[in-house]
Amino acid sequence: MSLQSVTDDLAKRAPDLTVEVTTDSTATVQTAAIVHDVEPGQIAKTLCIRVGGEVMLLVTRGDARLDNQKSKAAFGGRPRMLGAEEVEQLTSHRVGGVCPFGLPGPLPIRLDVSLKVYDLVIPAGGYTHASVRMSVDQLAQLCGDQWVDACQPPQEQH
């Protein structure tokens, strides 16, 4: 079970963190933000992408979008999103619970610089009703601290 792999992984690597399982779904950025009473940007969404022949995870703020020019510069090619079935095979997590923890094997993980505006972020916990509250610094430490500028946060409203 994916939730269990995340719980086990974090118990070893970050025993101070707790995987929160909620009654309401946290499968989308919008529902997770409501459940956790935070801004949508604080939901740290994990994208599973392929650039050329390499598959990687990109963790970005929930309200950001992949930017073609930035991502080409960051990755040396155009990223393509993986389908739900391939995502689950590679991560053991179903879409709506994908996170960079409890993975069955090593995958390169990159963090988008757009996350740095927040102190607290909430990635998924391997299940559509599970999340983990942590600092951006702790997320970076758990994910290998590899930062890229590949996403476009929403434009400020004036």
N, C-alpha and C positions, 0 to 999 in steps of 0.2 A: 504493500500500500504506500502510495506516494507521501501522504501525510506522515506516516511512520518514518519513512526515510529522511524527511526533513527534520522531524523531531529528534531522531537519532543523531543526525549530522550536527545539529545545533547543540545538542547535549554534550557532544565531544568538543566542538570548536568554540562554542559561546554559551556556556552553561547558565549565564545570567539572563539569556533571552528565553522568552516563552512564546510558543506558537499558540495564538489565540484562535479558538474555534468558535464561530458565531452561529446563531440561529439563522440569521439572514445571509443570503449569498453575498460574497465579496468578489464575484467572478468578473465584474467589469469595473473600470476605474470609477465610474459614477456611483455604482452601488457601494463599492468599498469606501469611497470618500464619505458617503452618508452614514454607513455603519460605524465608521471610526471617527466621525465628526472632524474631518480634516479637509484641507483644500485638495481638489483632484490632483494637482501637481505633486502632492506628498505621497501619492500612491506610486510606488516604484514598480513600474511594469517591466516585465522581462520579455523581450522579443527574441525569437529564435530565427536567425537569418543565415543565409548562405551568400558568401562573396567568392566568386570563382568556384573553387572546389572546397573551400573551407567553411565549416559550419561553426557558428559562435552564438553566444548569448549577449544581448545588449540590454543593459538595465538603464532605463530612462525615466524621467518624471512622467506621471500618468497623462498629463495634458499636452505632451510634446509629440511631434510627428517626425518620422524620418525625413531628412532633407536630402534630396538627391545630390546636390553639389557638395554639401558638407560630408555626407557619407562616402562619396567617391574619393574625396580627399583623405578622409580618415582611414578608409579600408583599402584603397587602391582599386576599387571596382564598385559596381552598383550592387547593393545588397538586395536580396530577394527573400521575402518571408517564406518560411516553410509551412506546409499544410499541417493541419491538426494531427493527423495520424503520425507523420514523421516527427513532429514535436514531442508527442507522447513517447514514441520509441526511443528518442535520444535523451529525453529528460526524466522519463517515468511520470511526468506530470501532465494532466489534461489541461487543455486551454481553459483559462479561468483560474488556474492554480499554479501556473508555470512560475518558477522562481529559480535562483541560482544555487539553491541548497539541496542536499540529498540526491545529487545526480548519480546515476549508475556508473558513469565513467567521466573522465576529465573532458571538459569542453572549455575552449577559450572564453573568458568573460570580460566584457568591456563595460565601463560605466560612462554614461553620457554626462558631460560637464553641466548640463542643465539641472542636474540633481543638487549641485553645490549651493543653490540658493536656500536650501532647507537644512535645518538642524536635524529634524525628525522625519524619517521616511518609513513607509509601510509596504514592504514587498509581500507578495502572496506566500502562502505556507505549504504549497504542494497540493492544495485541495480548494475547491470553489467556495468553501466556507472557512478558510484558514488564512491568517496573516501574521506577520511578525513586526512589532514596533522596534525600531532601532535608530541609532544616530547614523548620519551619512558616513561618518568616519568608521563606524563599526561595519557598515555595509561594504565600504571600500576594503577594509582589512580582510573581511571574509571572502571577498571576490577577487583578491589579487591586486587591487589598487591600480588598475590599468584604465586610464581615462582617455576618452575621445570626444571630439566635438562633431557629432553626426546628426543631431536632432534640432528641430526648430521649436522652441517653446511658443505658446500662444503670444500673439502681439499684444502689447499693453494697450488698454483702452484709454483714449484721451478724451 
